[in-house]
Amino acid sequence: MISALSDDMRLAAQPRHPTTSAGGPTSSQPIRDVRHRDHEDVALGRRWTATGGHRKVDRDGAGVEYDALTAEAGNAPAGSQGLYWLPYLMGERTPHLDAFARGGWIGLTAKHTRADLIRSLLEGVAYSQKDCLDIIEGMGVMVDSIRLSGGGARSGFWRQMFADVFGRRVATLETEEGSAYGAALLSMVGTGQYASVLNVCNEVIHETASLAPRTAEVDLYARGHKIYQALYPALKVIQ
């Protein structure tokens, strides 16, 4: 399965062709990124950002729970009034293979509220995952929908944000586990309990809910993502 992962959110891209009833992509050959943007991490499902770290820093600094912070983020408008967060707290690997990349808020003004800061943090993580989706699609995988798992997928607010940023339908699964669960399923194929990967996926992977992207927000975030993409190269020269 072609995936993009973070510590707190895992994204599995569901391509148009070919698909199974479970929606997982299949290919008889590896799909390589000719631009070498850490393609193994994207294509093999080891995309890493510090999403969990972002939320921990915000939670610990504010002394409130994740759900309360997410609710507060909902008080800020989409786009966080032009405030951007670069989610590179521990360097970056995809699409920028740069251990020295650093995070930060860009565009902060006196008008911005704490809600804007929290929302921009969530948006920054979503933009970073959109970078991964762009690479996957650039390799010829046409994606119809995205499956979310991990702790961040519990947030309806964040799931809707991902749908809007991706411009794709997003869905959650019966299991929140991603990597370990997938490894267990592969082992069941290897030991002969299931005939193939497609067979085990069809049997045990089931969606529980989905959200559709909203047109106005999709347009807004498409513009925002272009600005987000310009920030890393602009700041790299001052690392």
C-alpha positions in Angstrom: 0.0 0.0 0.0 1.4 3.4 -0.9 1.3 5.4 2.2 2.4 8.7 3.8 3.0 8.4 7.5 3.6 10.6 10.5 4.0 9.8 14.2 0.4 10.7 14.8 -1.4 10.4 11.5 -1.1 7.8 8.8 -2.4 8.4 5.3 -3.0 5.6 2.7 -3.6 6.8 -0.8 -6.3 4.9 -2.7 -5.5 5.1 -6.5 -8.1 4.9 -9.3 -6.4 2.2 -11.2 -6.0 -0.6 -10.3 -8.0 -1.0 -7.1 -9.6 -3.7 -5.0 -12.9 -3.6 -3.1 -10.7 -2.6 -0.1 -9.3 0.2 -2.2 -5.6 -0.7 -1.9 -3.3 -0.1 -4.8 -1.6 -3.0 -6.5 1.4 -3.1 -8.8 3.5 -5.8 -10.2 6.5 -3.5 -10.2 8.0 -1.0 -7.7 6.9 2.6 -8.4 10.0 4.8 -8.3 10.3 8.6 -8.0 12.7 9.6 -10.8 13.5 12.8 -8.9 14.7 10.8 -5.9 12.7 12.7 -3.3 13.2 10.1 -0.6 10.9 7.9 -2.7 11.4 4.8 -0.7 9.9 6.5 2.4 6.9 7.7 0.4 6.2 4.6 -1.6 6.9 2.1 1.1 5.0 3.8 3.8 7.5 5.4 6.2 6.8 9.1 5.8 7.8 10.8 9.0 6.9 14.2 10.4 6.8 15.3 14.0 3.0 15.6 14.1 2.8 14.0 17.5 5.6 16.2 18.7 3.8 19.3 17.4 0.6 18.4 19.3 2.6 17.5 22.5 4.5 20.9 22.4 1.2 22.7 22.0 -0.6 20.7 24.6 2.2 20.9 27.2 2.7 24.6 26.7 -1.0 25.4 27.0 -1.8 23.0 29.8 -4.9 21.7 28.0 -6.0 18.5 26.3 -5.7 17.8 22.5 -9.5 17.9 22.0 -9.7 21.3 23.6 -6.9 22.6 21.4 -8.6 21.2 18.3 -11.9 22.9 19.3 -10.0 26.2 19.8 -8.5 25.8 16.3 -12.0 25.7 15.0 -12.5 29.3 16.1 -9.9 30.5 13.5 -10.8 30.8 9.9 -9.4 28.3 7.3 -6.0 29.6 6.3 -5.3 31.0 9.8 -5.4 34.5 8.5 -2.3 34.0 6.4 -0.2 32.3 9.1 1.9 29.3 8.1 3.6 26.6 10.2 6.6 24.7 8.9 6.5 21.3 10.6 10.2 20.6 10.5 10.9 20.1 14.2 13.4 17.3 13.7 14.5 18.0 10.1 12.6 16.6 7.1 12.9 13.7 4.7 10.1 14.1 2.2 10.0 16.1 -0.1 13.1 17.8 1.4 15.9 15.4 2.4 17.3 17.9 4.9 18.2 17.0 8.5 18.9 20.7 9.2 15.4 21.9 8.1 13.8 23.8 10.9 10.2 24.6 11.9 8.6 27.9 12.6 5.6 30.2 12.2 5.8 32.5 9.1 3.6 35.5 8.7 2.8 36.1 12.4 1.3 39.5 13.2 -0.5 41.3 16.0 -3.9 40.3 14.6 -3.3 36.6 15.0 -4.8 34.8 18.0 -3.9 31.6 19.8 -6.6 29.9 17.7 -4.8 30.9 14.6 -1.5 29.5 15.9 -3.1 26.2 16.7 -5.0 25.9 13.4 -1.9 26.9 11.4 0.0 24.1 13.1 -2.6 21.5 12.0 -2.7 23.1 8.5 1.1 22.9 8.2 1.1 19.2 8.9 -1.7 18.7 6.4 0.3 20.7 3.8 3.4 18.6 4.5 1.3 15.4 3.8 0.0 17.1 0.6 3.6 17.3 -0.5 3.8 13.5 -0.2 0.5 13.0 -2.1 1.8 15.2 -4.9 4.9 13.0 -5.2 2.7 9.9 -5.3 0.5 11.3 -8.0 3.6 12.5 -9.9 4.6 8.9 -10.1 1.5 8.2 -12.1 -0.8 6.9 -9.3 -4.2 8.6 -9.7 -5.6 8.9 -6.2 -9.4 9.0 -5.6 -9.5 8.8 -1.8 -7.3 8.8 1.3 -7.5 6.5 4.3 -6.5 8.0 7.7 -5.3 6.1 10.7 -3.4 6.8 13.9 -4.3 9.1 16.8 -4.8 12.2 14.8 -7.5 10.5 12.7 -9.8 10.5 15.8 -10.3 14.2 15.2 -13.2 15.0 12.9 -12.0 18.6 12.6 -8.6 17.4 11.4 -10.0 14.8 9.1 -12.1 17.4 7.4 -9.0 19.6 7.1 -7.2 16.8 5.4 -10.0 16.2 2.9 -10.0 19.9 2.1 -6.2 20.2 1.7 -6.0 17.0 -0.4 -9.1 17.8 -2.4 -10.0 14.1 -1.9 -12.4 12.0 0.0 -10.9 10.8 3.3 -12.0 7.7 5.2 -11.2 6.0 8.5 -10.8 2.3 9.2 -12.0 -0.1 11.8 -8.4 -0.3 13.1 -6.3 2.7 14.1 -3.1 0.8 13.8 -1.2 1.2 10.6 2.3 -0.2 10.3 2.2 -3.0 12.8 -1.2 -4.1 11.6 0.0 -4.2 8.0 3.0 -6.2 9.0 0.8 -8.7 10.8 -1.4 -9.1 7.7 1.6 -9.6 5.5 2.8 -12.3 7.9 -0.5 -14.1 7.6 -0.1 -14.1 3.8 3.5 -15.4 4.2 2.3 -18.3 6.5 -0.4 -19.3 4.1 -3.4 -18.2 6.1 -4.5 -16.0 3.2 -3.8 -16.6 -0.4 -2.6 -13.1 -1.3 -2.3 -9.6 0.0 -5.4 -8.6 -2.0 -7.3 -11.4 -0.4 -6.4 -10.5 3.2 -7.1 -6.8 2.5 -10.5 -7.6 1.1 -11.3 -9.7 4.2 -10.1 -7.5 7.1 -9.8 -3.9 6.0 -13.1 -2.0 6.3 -13.9 1.7 6.2 -16.0 3.1 9.0 -16.7 6.7 7.9 -15.7 9.2 5.3 -15.7 12.9 4.6 -15.8 14.8 1.3 -13.8 17.9 0.5 -15.6 21.3 0.5 -15.2 23.3 -2.7 -14.5 26.7 -1.1 -11.9 25.3 1.3 -10.3 23.2 -1.4 -9.7 26.4 -3.4 -8.4 28.3 -0.4 -6.0 25.5 0.6 -4.7 25.0 -2.9 -3.6 28.6 -2.9 -2.2 28.2 0.6 -0.2 25.1 -0.3 1.6 27.0 -3.1 2.7 29.6 -0.6 3.7 26.9 1.9 5.8 25.2 -0.8 7.7 28.4 -1.4 8.7 28.9 2.3 11.3 26.1 2.7 13.5 27.1 -0.3 13.2 30.8 0.7 14.4 30.0 4.3 17.0 27.3 3.5 19.6 29.9 2.7 19.6 31.2 6.3 19.9 27.8 8.0 
